[in-house]
Amino acid sequence: QDVKAIVSGEGCSLILKPSRVVVGFGEPVSVSCEATRPVRVLGWESVISAAHTQQDLSVRWKVDSLIDWIEEPICYGVFFTAPRQCEEKLNLVLYKTPDSVSIRPVNHTGPMVEGKEYQLWYKGQTEVYNHSFSDLTSSSPVQVSSILMVTPTKAENGAQYRCVAELELGPEGPQPPPTVTSEPLNASVYCKSRKVLDLIVGADITLNCTATGNPTPVYSWQSSNPIQERMEDEAALTSPSLLPGTYTCSASNTLEKKSKQFIVKAKTKGIRAL
């Protein structure tokens, strides 16, 4: 019994033009298969667009709208001389951009807290993480996800994070590569109050308890001496005639409460902060 060998690769007398095709889902595609020596039959094996010719040195595989994810066209030739059978598989890449790309914190809702680690790709226009899915082997569309770990600081309050999905299709694909971008995720970062103490000695005494934080801190003052009602919730006490004594300021938001104590001494007309 004769065994017929089918040759492919370097020993094959078939040339595909082009040898690699990148096609968008639903787009047309056309590839020529050419024989480099006299051929008895030349054709394409294909699920949706088979074709063949006799003794012609070229045959074309053509699809008006490619939507079959498992399509693997193969050009074959039956020759008069050995090797009598030869085939070449087309390197076909069918792609479709994602229907949607979304970004959200993992296992978290609401504002982020400064210094705490969160799982979230772009911050503003700066790429902060890149995840390649080179290990995917499925020929049909898949759903993938990626996790970025971020530890926000006060400076990131109001920053926008975005996730961009980019298809790496090689030099035969569209340039620049097709991308789909998520809606921005606006980072709201709650941060602890930070105290700034500014002491001015003189006729006009100022006790400064200014703090920055998110949410915005609220202030309260306590003292053994009377404090004008309109100044009780101010960040600073300013008075040319503060009485000697202890003044305690509290700056607080929903995350933290910090206090600062001022001691005013009459004998030096100065201020000492503890």
C-alpha positions in Angstrom: 0.0 0.0 0.0 1.4 3.4 -1.0 1.7 6.1 1.6 1.3 9.6 0.3 3.3 12.2 2.1 1.9 15.8 2.3 4.7 18.4 2.4 4.5 21.8 4.0 6.9 24.5 5.0 10.2 25.0 3.2 9.8 21.9 1.0 6.4 23.1 -0.3 6.1 24.7 -3.7 3.3 27.0 -2.6 3.5 30.7 -1.7 0.8 32.6 0.1 0.5 36.3 -0.6 0.3 37.7 2.0 1.5 34.9 4.3 -0.1 36.6 7.4 -3.4 38.4 7.4 -5.0 40.5 10.2 -8.7 41.0 9.6 -11.3 42.9 11.7 -14.4 41.0 12.5 -16.9 41.4 9.6 -14.3 42.8 7.2 -13.4 41.4 3.8 -10.3 39.4 3.2 -8.5 38.1 0.1 -5.3 35.9 -0.1 -3.6 34.5 -3.2 -2.0 31.1 -3.3 0.6 30.6 -6.0 2.4 27.4 -7.2 6.1 27.7 -8.2 5.9 24.6 -10.5 3.4 23.0 -12.7 0.4 21.8 -10.7 -2.5 19.4 -11.4 -4.9 20.8 -8.9 -4.6 24.0 -6.8 -7.2 24.9 -4.2 -8.2 26.2 -0.8 -9.7 24.2 2.0 -12.0 26.5 3.9 -15.2 26.3 6.0 -16.9 29.2 4.3 -15.1 29.8 1.0 -13.5 26.7 -0.5 -12.0 27.2 -4.0 -9.9 25.2 -6.5 -8.5 25.3 -10.0 -6.9 22.9 -12.4 -3.4 23.5 -13.8 -3.6 27.3 -13.1 -0.6 28.5 -11.0 -2.7 30.6 -8.6 -6.0 30.5 -6.8 -7.6 33.1 -4.5 -9.3 32.7 -1.2 -11.8 35.5 -0.8 -14.5 36.3 1.9 -16.7 39.4 1.8 -17.3 39.4 5.5 -15.2 37.2 7.8 -17.1 36.3 11.0 -16.0 32.7 11.6 -13.6 32.6 14.6 -12.5 29.0 13.9 -11.7 29.6 10.2 -8.3 28.1 9.3 -7.8 28.3 5.5 -5.3 25.9 3.9 -3.9 26.1 0.4 -3.2 22.7 -1.1 -1.6 21.6 -4.4 -1.5 18.3 -6.2 1.6 18.2 -8.5 2.7 16.1 -11.5 6.1 15.4 -9.9 7.3 14.6 -6.3 6.5 15.8 -3.8 3.1 15.3 -5.3 1.0 16.8 -2.5 1.8 20.0 -0.7 -0.1 22.4 1.6 0.3 25.7 3.4 -1.8 27.0 6.2 -2.6 30.7 6.2 -1.6 32.6 9.3 -5.0 34.3 9.8 -5.7 36.7 12.7 -9.3 37.7 13.2 -9.8 40.4 15.8 -12.5 42.4 17.4 -12.1 45.3 19.7 -13.7 44.9 23.2 -17.4 45.7 23.4 -16.6 47.6 26.6 -13.8 48.3 29.0 -14.5 49.2 32.6 -12.4 50.1 35.6 -13.4 49.9 39.3 -11.9 49.4 42.7 -12.0 45.7 43.8 -14.0 45.0 47.0 -14.3 48.7 47.7 -16.9 51.4 47.3 -16.7 55.1 48.0 -13.6 57.3 48.6 -10.2 55.8 49.1 -8.1 56.5 52.3 -4.6 58.0 52.0 -1.9 55.4 52.6 -4.2 52.3 52.3 -3.6 49.8 49.5 -6.2 49.4 46.8 -6.6 47.1 43.8 -7.5 49.0 40.7 -4.0 51.3 34.6 -3.6 54.9 33.6 -3.5 57.8 36.0 -4.3 61.0 34.0 -2.2 60.6 30.8 0.5 58.5 32.5 0.7 54.7 32.1 1.1 53.2 35.5 0.7 49.5 34.7 0.9 47.2 31.7 -0.5 43.7 31.6 0.0 41.5 28.5 -2.3 38.5 28.0 0.2 36.6 25.8 -0.8 33.2 27.3 -4.3 33.3 25.8 -4.8 30.4 23.4 -8.6 30.7 22.6 -9.4 31.5 19.0 -12.8 33.1 20.0 -13.4 36.2 22.1 -12.7 36.0 25.8 -13.3 38.2 28.8 -10.2 39.1 30.7 -9.4 41.3 33.7 -6.3 42.9 35.2 -5.6 44.2 38.7 -3.4 47.2 39.6 -2.4 47.8 43.2 -2.3 51.5 44.2 -1.6 53.2 47.4 -3.1 56.7 47.0 -1.7 59.8 48.6 -3.2 63.2 49.2 -1.6 64.4 45.9 -3.8 61.9 44.0 -7.1 63.3 45.2 -9.0 64.1 42.1 -6.8 62.1 39.8 -8.4 60.1 37.0 -7.6 56.4 36.5 -8.4 54.8 33.1 -8.0 51.3 31.7 -7.0 51.0 28.0 -7.3 47.7 26.2 -4.9 47.5 23.2 -4.8 44.8 20.6 -1.3 43.8 19.7 -1.7 42.5 16.1 1.8 42.8 14.8 3.1 44.9 11.8 0.4 43.5 9.5 -2.3 44.9 11.7 -3.7 48.4 11.8 -1.3 51.1 13.0 -1.6 52.5 15.6 -3.0 49.4 17.2 -6.8 49.5 18.0 -7.6 50.5 21.5 -10.7 50.9 23.7 -10.7 53.1 26.8 -12.8 52.9 29.9 -14.7 55.7 31.4 -12.4 57.5 33.9 -12.4 56.5 37.6 -12.2 59.7 39.6 -10.1 59.1 42.7 -11.5 60.7 45.9 -8.8 60.3 48.5 -9.6 60.9 52.2 -6.4 62.0 54.0 -5.6 62.7 57.6 -5.5 66.3 58.9 -2.0 67.8 58.8 -1.3 70.6 61.2 0.5 73.8 60.3 1.5 75.9 63.3 2.3 79.5 62.8 3.0 81.5 66.0 3.2 85.3 66.0 4.4 87.1 69.1 3.3 90.6 69.6 0.4 92.8 70.2 -1.8 90.8 67.9 -1.6 87.2 69.0 -2.5 84.6 66.4 -3.1 80.9 67.3 -3.0 79.1 63.9 -4.5 75.6 63.7 -4.9 75.4 60.0 -5.1 71.8 58.7 -5.6 70.2 55.3 -7.6 67.1 54.8 -10.3 65.4 52.8 -13.0 65.6 53.9 -12.3 69.2 54.8 -11.5 69.4 58.6 -13.8 71.3 61.0 -12.4 73.2 63.9 -13.3 73.7 67.5 -11.5 75.6 70.3 -11.6 75.1 74.0 -10.1 77.3 76.7 -10.3 78.2 80.4 -11.0 81.7 79.1 -14.0 82.9 77.2 -13.7 82.7 73.4 -15.8 84.9 71.2 -18.6 82.8 69.7 -17.9 83.8 66.1 -14.3 82.4 66.5 -15.1 79.1 68.1 -15.1 77.2 64.8 -12.4 79.1 63.0 -9.0 77.7 62.0 -7.1 80.5 63.8 -7.7 82.7 66.8 -6.6 86.3 66.4 -7.0 88.8 69.2 -4.9 91.7 70.5 -6.0 90.8 74.0 -6.0 87.1 74.5 -5.9 86.3 78.2 -3.2 84.1 79.6 -4.2 80.5 79.7 -4.4 77.3 77.8 -6.1 77.1 74.4 -6.8 73.8 72.7 -7.7 73.5 69.0 -9.2 70.3 67.5 -9.2 69.7 63.7 -11.2 66.7 62.7 -12.9 64.9 59.8 -14.5 61.5 59.4 -11.2 59.8 59.6 -9.3 61.4 62.4 -9.2 64.0 65.1 -6.0 65.9 66.0 -5.5 68.5 68.7 -2.9 71.2 69.4 -2.4 73.0 72.6 -1.2 76.6 73.0 -0.2 78.2 76.3 -0.3 82.0 76.5 1.8 83.5 79.3 1.3 87.1 80.3 4.7 87.7 81.7 6.5 87.4 78.4 3.6 88.2 76.1 4.7 85.3 74.0 3.4 82.0 73.0 4.7 78.5 73.6 3.3 75.5 71.7 3.3 72.0 73.1 
